[in-house]
Amino acid sequence: MKNPHKLELINTSDGSHTLRLVGADEQYHSVNGALQESQHVFIQAGLMKIIHDIKPLNLLEVGMGTGLNALLTVTKSVENESVVFYDAVEPFPLDEQWTEKLNYTGFFPGKWVSQAFEMIHNKSGSQYNNLYGLFNFRCFNQKIQELKLETDHYHLVYFDAFGPDTQPEMWTDDVFEKISNSMKFGGILVTYCAKGAVRRAMRSAGLKVERLPGPPGKREMTRAEKI
Ligand SMILES: C[S@@+](CC[C@H](N)C(=O)[O-])C[C@H]1O[C@@H](n2cnc3c(N)ncnc32)[C@H](O)[C@@H]1O
């Protein structure tokens, strides 16, 4: 599907890029540091909590966007020699016009990081693509509302939709119920958003919700566990 938004590339406070939705006061990441936000919310509060215990690890990302979370996950999968099956959902994949401008690979040494980033942005469909015998990636170019998800499958969910003010249809009881059904008991979901209404929607979907300190510029984030 064609991306419905007019985009512009911007620098965030830690020097990493993000994309802004022109005219919507919304970005793909925090302007206080895209890389720091991804590391804090998705990698430290999510992936690193379970990567040593669960092998292989089934991971769902809702809203893959620039691929930053996926790229950081590849680096951790390789560093920790952990097998990850990464299912990304992105109905509006970014054109090369944008992905080739993003400066994320420059933060990590090694040619393989560029190869990983390229693969993340060029593979879609239901077949897994394997990197280094560890990271297995596929991307569904569909809306999460339309995608059929396997039940009792995911150990970890990165919920990285645009905010509830921009995209309220992503933060509903129905969407969280669908995701909760796809999670294993004890599985966790992490998101940068800590709004009360969002936490209530998660609770009604059978998730136990925890507030954690947020990344730079944000007081809190949310981690939820399927109970
Ligand atoms: C906040 S941005 C994602 C940031 C991303 N994780 C990254 O690292 O760049 C939200 C993403 O959700 C995608 N999106 C929009 N509607 C969606 C839907 N119905 N289902 C899944 N993703 C959606 C957008 O296209 C966008 O890429």
The ligand as an SDF file (V2000), in Angstrom:
LIG
                    3D

 27 29  0  0  0  0  0  0  0  0999 V2000
    5.7750    4.9100   15.0840 C   0  0  0  0  0  0  0  0  0  0  0  0
    5.9530    4.2920   13.4400 S   0  0  0  0  0  0  0  0  0  0  0  0
    6.9620    2.8840   13.6230 C   0  0  0  0  0  0  0  0  0  0  0  0
    8.3330    3.0400   14.1040 C   0  0  0  0  0  0  0  0  0  0  0  0
    9.1390    1.8220   13.7840 C   0  0  0  0  0  0  0  0  0  0  0  0
    8.9820    0.7400   14.7230 N   0  0  0  0  0  0  0  0  0  0  0  0
   10.5590    2.1970   13.5520 C   0  0  0  0  0  0  0  0  0  0  0  0
   11.4550    1.6850   14.2450 O   0  0  0  0  0  0  0  0  0  0  0  0
   10.7580    3.0010   12.6530 O   0  0  0  0  0  0  0  0  0  0  0  0
    4.3760    3.4650   13.2200 C   0  0  0  0  0  0  0  0  0  0  0  0
    4.3340    2.5190   12.0530 C   0  0  0  0  0  0  0  0  0  0  0  0
    3.0700    1.8400   12.0700 O   0  0  0  0  0  0  0  0  0  0  0  0
    2.6820    1.6350   10.7230 C   0  0  0  0  0  0  0  0  0  0  0  0
    1.2350    1.3690   10.6720 N   0  0  0  0  0  0  0  0  0  0  0  0
    0.2480    2.2420   10.3190 C   0  0  0  0  0  0  0  0  0  0  0  0
   -0.9540    1.6240   10.3570 N   0  0  0  0  0  0  0  0  0  0  0  0
   -0.7160    0.3420   10.7440 C   0  0  0  0  0  0  0  0  0  0  0  0
   -1.5670   -0.7840   10.9410 C   0  0  0  0  0  0  0  0  0  0  0  0
   -2.8870   -0.7010   10.7750 N   0  0  0  0  0  0  0  0  0  0  0  0
   -0.9960   -1.9550   11.2990 N   0  0  0  0  0  0  0  0  0  0  0  0
    0.3510   -2.0410   11.4840 C   0  0  0  0  0  0  0  0  0  0  0  0
    1.2080   -0.9930   11.3230 N   0  0  0  0  0  0  0  0  0  0  0  0
    0.6750    0.1780   10.9580 C   0  0  0  0  0  0  0  0  0  0  0  0
    3.1010    2.9250   10.0500 C   0  0  0  0  0  0  0  0  0  0  0  0
    3.1620    2.7890    8.6530 O   0  0  0  0  0  0  0  0  0  0  0  0
    4.4460    3.1880   10.6990 C   0  0  0  0  0  0  0  0  0  0  0  0
    5.4840    2.6080    9.9750 O   0  0  0  0  0  0  0  0  0  0  0  0
  1  2  1  0
  2  3  1  0
  2 10  1  0
  3  4  1  0
  4  5  1  0
  5  6  1  0
  5  7  1  0
  7  8  2  0
  7  9  1  0
 10 11  1  0
 11 12  1  0
 11 26  1  0
 12 13  1  0
 13 14  1  0
 13 24  1  0
 14 15  1  0
 14 23  1  0
 15 16  2  0
 16 17  1  0
 17 18  1  0
 17 23  2  0
 18 19  1  0
 18 20  2  0
 20 21  1  0
 21 22  2  0
 22 23  1  0
 24 25  1  0
 24 26  1  0
 26 27  1  0
M  CHG  2   2   1   9  -1
M  END
$$$$
